[in-house]
Amino acid sequence: MFPKTLCSLWALSSCHLIIGAQGHKTDNDLWLPPASTEPSIKNPYVTSGPTYNVSSHQAIRIQSTTGVNSHWVGQWITTTENLHFVLISFSDVIPGGPGNSTDGGSANGCLVYSLDSGSFSSSFVSGTPTAVGQDRLKIQFGEQYELHSLTDDNISEISVIANFNGSNFSLNTTFQPRGSLLFNGGSGSFYWGSVFNHGWASPASYTTGTFTINGTTHIVDPKRSTTWYDRQWGEENPMQGWHWLPIQLENGIRISTWVLPTEQGALKAFATALYPNGEQEVVSVNPDIKPSDVWVSPNTNRTWYGSFEVSFLDEYNSVIMAISPDVTSRKFGEASFGSAFAFCDSFTLYNGTWKGESVRGWGIVEQWPAA
């Protein structure tokens, strides 16, 4: 059963939770689909803002074996049969061999949540890609995972195909970024451990396709589904780890929040808010995000947290709470190679205040601590 605080979080909404023995359902729509029909590549901030060329950087290949070259696809799905899922798939393609080949620590994987049954599974697989596009976005790990662009601009339409037998999960979905992209730090460059890193996101993408869980195939309802696509690359990874909170609010605001310990002992904490009209705002964050609801993974013995409090250092003293339903009893969200290397992407509900207004929404909290 969900805590009463979560009932009150959604009680006044048209997409309120119904408490049940297995999980939760909704009377109406749960996820907010993209409001804009404009392709992101045509948005003024994307084409003429203080950013790099997103088309060419989709297929960029870094030179450092210690860096990050990540494509993260979070899909918030309502099916045609009115079931609700969070599907996360990802790849990290790292060079390192002769001639800048991609055998320096590449990996791919998935995390799969059913909000109706309360079930969860994950896979995290290391290995060398079988194909990497140099000009056209294409990342392939045999039959297991493939991410590729369906258009020459590398951004207007992207397909992700995956077959994770260990999780009894496969998908074949396509997403089309709509409206403005979100550029972390306003320009897409920000301090990351000890060097500058680059990252942008499409937090509102039109989504179609199918996926199969435990032998049952589901069809995506594009009018009630959305994708958050996160693209990030850089020459190093923070040795002290990070927390990332992609916050999706019911009012259409998207907030990418980072808390990054540096090798010099400082903390970088900031958020980039993307408003429905395309405006972007960078806000400082109190690095003390007050973790609570501690739980220990039965698989790796790692310690994780189910709740956080994010205090924004703006003129309104905005505060948003992140609460992962039942995470301390279900212990969901971890993906790992084992105890020495693990991260946690917990499904999260958000509520609090933003710019003096009460807000609520959904997302995840990503915890990636130092090994």
C-alpha positions as CSV (number, residue, x, y, z in Angstrom):
1,M,0.0,0.0,0.0
2,F,1.1,3.5,-0.7
3,P,1.7,6.0,2.2
4,K,-1.1,8.5,2.8
5,T,1.2,11.3,1.8
6,L,1.3,10.0,-1.7
7,C,-2.5,9.7,-1.7
8,S,-2.8,13.4,-0.8
9,L,-0.1,14.2,-3.4
10,W,-2.5,13.2,-6.3
11,A,-5.9,13.3,-4.6
12,L,-7.0,16.6,-6.3
13,S,-5.7,15.7,-9.7
14,S,-7.6,14.3,-12.7
15,C,-4.8,11.7,-12.8
16,H,-5.0,10.7,-9.1
17,L,-3.7,7.4,-7.7
18,I,-6.0,4.6,-6.7
19,I,-4.5,2.6,-3.9
20,G,-4.4,-1.1,-4.5
21,A,-2.7,-4.3,-3.3
22,Q,-0.4,-4.6,-6.2
23,G,0.5,-1.0,-7.1
24,H,-1.5,1.9,-8.5
25,K,-3.7,2.8,-11.4
26,T,-5.3,6.0,-12.7
27,D,-8.7,7.0,-13.7
28,N,-7.4,9.1,-16.5
29,D,-4.1,10.1,-18.0
30,L,-1.0,9.6,-15.9
31,W,1.8,11.0,-18.0
32,L,1.7,14.4,-19.7
33,P,2.4,13.9,-23.5
34,P,4.4,16.6,-25.4
35,A,2.3,19.8,-25.8
36,S,4.3,21.1,-28.8
37,T,4.1,19.6,-32.3
38,E,7.1,21.6,-33.5
39,P,10.2,19.4,-34.2
40,S,13.0,20.3,-31.8
41,I,15.5,20.8,-34.7
42,K,13.4,23.9,-35.8
43,N,13.1,25.5,-32.3
44,P,14.8,28.9,-32.2
45,Y,16.7,28.1,-29.0
46,V,18.1,25.0,-30.6
47,T,19.0,26.6,-33.9
48,S,20.3,30.0,-32.7
49,G,20.8,29.7,-28.9
50,P,24.2,29.6,-27.1
51,T,24.6,25.9,-27.8
52,Y,26.6,23.5,-30.0
53,N,25.2,21.7,-33.0
54,V,23.1,18.9,-31.6
55,S,22.9,17.0,-34.9
56,S,26.7,16.5,-35.2
57,H,27.2,15.8,-31.5
58,Q,24.7,13.0,-31.6
59,A,27.4,10.8,-33.2
60,I,30.5,12.4,-31.5
61,R,33.1,10.0,-30.2
62,I,35.2,11.0,-27.3
63,Q,38.9,10.2,-27.1
64,S,39.3,9.3,-23.4
65,T,38.9,5.8,-22.0
66,T,37.7,7.3,-18.7
67,G,35.0,9.5,-20.1
68,V,31.3,9.2,-20.6
69,N,29.4,8.9,-24.0
70,S,25.9,8.3,-22.9
71,H,22.5,8.0,-24.6
72,W,19.7,7.5,-22.0
73,V,16.1,6.9,-23.0
74,G,13.4,7.2,-20.3
75,Q,9.9,6.3,-21.6
76,W,6.8,7.0,-19.6
77,I,4.2,4.8,-21.2
78,T,0.5,4.3,-21.1
79,T,-0.6,1.4,-23.3
80,T,-3.7,1.1,-25.4
81,E,-5.0,-1.2,-22.7
82,N,-4.6,1.6,-20.1
83,L,-1.5,0.1,-18.3
84,H,1.3,2.2,-17.1
85,F,5.1,1.6,-17.4
86,V,8.4,3.3,-17.0
87,L,10.9,1.9,-19.4
88,I,14.6,3.0,-19.2
89,S,17.2,1.9,-21.8
90,F,20.7,3.2,-22.1
91,S,24.1,2.8,-23.7
92,D,27.6,4.2,-22.9
93,V,30.1,3.8,-25.8
94,I,33.6,4.4,-24.6
95,P,36.7,4.3,-26.9
96,G,40.0,2.8,-25.8
97,G,41.4,0.4,-28.3
98,P,43.7,0.8,-31.3
99,G,42.5,3.4,-33.7
100,N,40.0,4.7,-31.2
101,S,37.9,1.5,-31.3
102,T,35.1,1.1,-28.8
103,D,36.4,-1.5,-26.4
104,G,37.2,0.8,-23.4
105,G,34.3,-0.1,-21.1
106,S,31.1,0.2,-23.2
107,A,27.8,-1.0,-21.8
108,N,24.1,-1.1,-22.3
109,G,21.1,-2.0,-20.2
110,C,17.5,-1.4,-19.1
111,L,15.3,-0.8,-16.1
112,V,11.6,-1.8,-16.4
113,Y,8.8,-0.7,-14.0
114,S,5.1,-1.8,-14.1
115,L,3.2,0.7,-12.1
116,D,0.1,-1.5,-12.1
117,S,1.6,-4.7,-10.9
118,G,4.5,-3.2,-8.9
119,S,7.1,-5.4,-10.7
120,F,10.6,-4.4,-11.6
121,S,13.5,-5.8,-13.5
122,S,16.9,-4.6,-14.8
123,S,19.9,-5.6,-16.9
124,F,23.4,-4.1,-17.1
125,V,25.6,-5.6,-19.8
126,S,29.2,-4.7,-20.6
127,G,30.7,-5.4,-24.0
128,T,32.0,-4.1,-27.3
129,P,29.5,-2.6,-29.7
130,T,29.1,-4.4,-33.0
131,A,28.4,-1.1,-34.9
132,V,29.0,2.6,-34.2
133,G,28.0,5.2,-36.7
134,Q,30.5,8.0,-37.3
135,D,28.2,10.6,-39.0
136,R,24.8,9.0,-38.6
137,L,23.7,8.1,-35.1
138,K,23.8,4.3,-34.7
139,I,24.9,2.3,-31.7
140,Q,24.4,-1.5,-31.8
141,F,25.3,-4.3,-29.5
142,G,24.4,-7.3,-31.7
143,E,20.8,-8.4,-31.2
144,Q,20.6,-7.0,-27.7
145,Y,20.4,-3.3,-28.2
146,E,20.3,-0.7,-31.0
147,L,19.8,3.0,-31.0
148,H,19.7,4.7,-34.4
149,S,18.5,7.9,-36.1
150,L,15.8,7.5,-38.8
151,T,16.6,11.0,-40.2
152,D,19.8,12.6,-41.6
153,D,19.7,15.4,-38.9
154,N,20.2,12.7,-36.1
155,I,17.5,14.2,-33.9
156,S,14.1,14.4,-35.5
157,E,13.2,10.7,-35.2
158,I,15.1,8.1,-33.2
159,S,14.5,4.4,-32.8
160,V,15.5,2.1,-29.9
161,I,15.3,-1.6,-30.2
162,A,16.3,-4.0,-27.3
163,N,16.1,-7.6,-26.3
164,F,17.1,-8.2,-22.7
165,N,16.5,-11.9,-22.2
166,G,17.6,-11.8,-18.6
167,S,14.8,-9.3,-17.8
168,N,12.3,-11.0,-20.1
169,F,11.9,-7.6,-21.8
170,S,12.1,-6.4,-25.4
171,L,11.1,-3.1,-27.1
172,N,10.9,-1.4,-30.4
173,T,9.9,2.2,-29.9
174,T,10.4,5.5,-31.8
175,F,10.5,8.9,-30.3
176,Q,10.4,12.4,-32.0
177,P,11.8,15.3,-29.9
178,R,9.2,18.1,-29.7
179,G,9.6,21.8,-28.6
180,S,12.8,23.1,-27.3
181,L,15.6,20.9,-26.1
182,L,16.9,21.4,-22.5
183,F,20.5,22.4,-22.3
184,N,22.1,21.7,-18.9
185,G,23.5,24.9,-17.5
186,G,21.7,26.9,-20.3
187,S,24.4,26.2,-22.9
188,G,24.8,22.4,-22.5
189,S,28.2,22.6,-20.8
190,F,28.8,22.2,-17.1
191,Y,31.4,21.3,-14.6
192,W,31.6,17.5,-14.2
193,G,34.1,16.1,-11.6
194,S,37.3,17.9,-12.6
195,V,36.5,18.9,-16.2
196,F,33.7,20.4,-18.3
197,N,31.1,18.0,-19.6
198,H,28.3,18.4,-22.2
199,G,24.7,17.4,-21.9
200,W,21.3,18.2,-23.3
201,A,17.9,16.5,-23.2
202,S,14.7,16.2,-25.1
203,P,12.3,16.0,-22.1
204,A,9.2,15.8,-24.2
205,S,9.2,13.5,-27.2
206,Y,6.3,12.0,-29.1
207,T,6.5,8.2,-28.6
208,T,5.2,5.2,-30.6
209,G,5.9,1.5,-30.7
210,T,5.6,-1.7,-28.8
211,F,7.3,-3.6,-26.0
212,T,7.1,-7.1,-24.6
213,I,7.3,-8.1,-20.9
214,N,7.2,-11.8,-19.8
215,G,5.8,-12.8,-23.2
216,T,3.0,-10.2,-23.3
217,T,3.2,-7.5,-26.0
218,H,1.9,-4.0,-25.3
219,I,1.2,-1.1,-27.7
220,V,2.2,2.4,-26.8
221,D,-0.6,5.0,-26.7
222,P,1.2,8.1,-28.1
223,K,-1.5,10.5,-26.8
224,R,-0.7,9.4,-23.2
225,S,3.0,8.7,-23.4
226,T,6.3,10.6,-23.5
227,T,10.0,10.1,-23.7
228,W,12.9,11.9,-21.9
229,Y,16.0,11.4,-24.0
230,D,19.3,12.5,-22.3
231,R,22.5,12.9,-24.3
232,Q,25.8,13.4,-22.5
233,W,29.5,13.2,-23.3
234,G,32.8,14.2,-21.9
235,E,36.4,13.3,-21.3
236,E,36.1,12.1,-17.6
237,N,33.6,10.7,-15.2
238,P,33.3,12.2,-11.7
239,M,35.2,9.9,-9.3
240,Q,32.8,10.9,-6.5
241,G,29.6,10.0,-8.3
242,W,26.5,12.2,-8.7
243,H,22.8,12.6,-8.1
244,W,20.5,13.5,-11.0
245,L,16.9,14.3,-10.8
246,P,14.9,14.8,-14.0
247,I,11.8,16.4,-12.7
248,Q,8.6,16.4,-14.9
249,L,5.9,18.6,-13.6
250,E,2.2,18.4,-14.4
251,N,2.2,22.1,-15.5
252,G,4.6,21.2,-18.4
253,I,7.9,22.5,-16.7
254,R,10.9,20.2,-16.9
255,I,13.8,20.6,-14.4
256,S,17.1,18.8,-14.8
257,T,18.8,18.9,-11.4
258,W,22.4,17.8,-10.7
259,V,24.4,17.4,-7.5
260,L,28.0,16.7,-8.3
261,P,30.8,16.3,-5.8
262,T,34.1,17.4,-7.3
263,E,37.6,15.9,-6.9
264,Q,38.6,19.1,-5.1
265,G,36.0,18.5,-2.4
266,A,33.4,21.1,-3.5
267,L,29.9,20.4,-4.5
268,K,28.3,21.6,-7.8
269,A,24.6,21.8,-7.5
270,F,22.3,23.4,-10.0
271,A,19.1,23.0,-12.0
272,T,18.1,23.9,-15.5
273,A,14.4,24.6,-15.9
274,L,12.7,24.4,-19.3
275,Y,9.3,26.1,-19.6
276,P,6.6,25.2,-22.1
277,N,7.2,28.4,-24.0
278,G,10.9,27.4,-24.6
279,E,12.4,29.7,-21.9
280,Q,15.4,28.1,-20.1
281,E,16.5,29.2,-16.6
282,V,19.5,28.1,-14.5
283,V,19.0,28.0,-10.7
284,S,21.4,27.2,-7.9
285,V,20.5,24.3,-5.6
286,N,21.3,23.6,-2.0
287,P,23.7,20.6,-2.3
288,D,22.2,19.1,0.9
289,I,19.3,17.2,-0.7
290,K,18.4,15.5,2.6
291,P,18.3,11.8,1.7
292,S,15.9,9.6,3.7
293,D,14.0,6.3,3.5
294,V,17.2,4.3,3.4
295,W,17.3,0.8,2.0
296,V,20.0,-1.8,1.3
297,S,20.1,-3.7,-1.9
298,P,19.7,-7.5,-1.4
299,N,21.8,-8.1,-4.5
300,T,24.9,-5.8,-3.9
301,N,24.6,-4.7,-0.2
302,R,24.7,-1.1,-1.5
303,T,22.9,1.6,0.5
304,W,20.3,3.7,-1.4
305,Y,17.7,6.2,-0.5
306,G,14.0,6.5,-1.5
307,S,13.3,10.2,-0.7
308,F,15.1,13.5,-1.2
309,E,14.4,17.2,-0.6
310,V,15.6,19.6,-3.2
311,S,15.8,23.2,-2.1
312,F,16.3,25.7,-5.0
313,L,18.2,28.9,-4.2
314,D,15.8,31.1,-6.1
315,E,13.9,34.2,-4.9
316,Y,10.9,32.0,-4.0
317,N,12.8,29.4,-1.9
318,S,11.3,26.7,-4.0
319,V,11.4,23.2,-2.6
320,I,10.4,19.9,-4.3
321,M,10.2,16.6,-2.5
322,A,11.1,13.4,-4.4
323,I,9.4,10.3,-3.0
324,S,9.8,6.8,-4.4
325,P,6.7,4.7,-3.6
326,D,7.3,1.6,-1.6
327,V,11.0,1.6,-2.5
328,T,12.1,0.6,1.0
329,S,10.0,-2.5,0.9
330,R,10.3,-3.4,-2.8
331,K,13.9,-2.3,-3.1
332,F,13.6,-1.3,-6.8
333,G,15.8,0.7,-9.1
334,E,19.2,-0.8,-8.9
335,A,21.2,-2.0,-12.0
336,S,24.7,-3.4,-11.5
337,F,27.6,-5.5,-12.6
338,G,27.9,-6.5,-8.9
339,S,28.7,-4.8,-5.6
340,A,31.7,-2.9,-7.0
341,F,29.8,-1.1,-9.8
342,A,26.1,-0.2,-9.4
343,F,23.7,2.7,-9.8
344,C,20.0,3.2,-8.9
345,D,17.3,4.9,-11.0
346,S,14.2,4.9,-8.7
347,F,10.8,5.8,-10.0
348,T,9.7,9.0,-8.2
349,L,6.7,11.2,-7.5
350,Y,7.4,14.9,-6.9
351,N,5.5,17.5,-5.0
352,G,6.3,20.9,-3.5
353,T,6.5,24.5,-4.6
354,W,8.1,26.1,-7.7
355,K,8.1,29.9,-8.1
356,G,5.5,30.3,-5.4
357,E,3.1,27.8,-6.9
358,S,2.2,24.3,-5.6
359,V,3.4,21.7,-8.1
360,R,3.5,17.9,-8.5
361,G,4.8,15.5,-11.0
362,W,6.9,12.4,-11.7
363,G,10.4,11.3,-12.8
364,I,13.2,9.4,-11.3
365,V,16.1,9.9,-9.0
366,E,19.4,8.6,-10.3
367,Q,22.0,7.7,-7.6
368,W,25.5,6.9,-8.9
369,P,27.9,6.9,-6.0
370,A,31.6,6.4,-6.0
371,A,32.6,2.7,-6.1
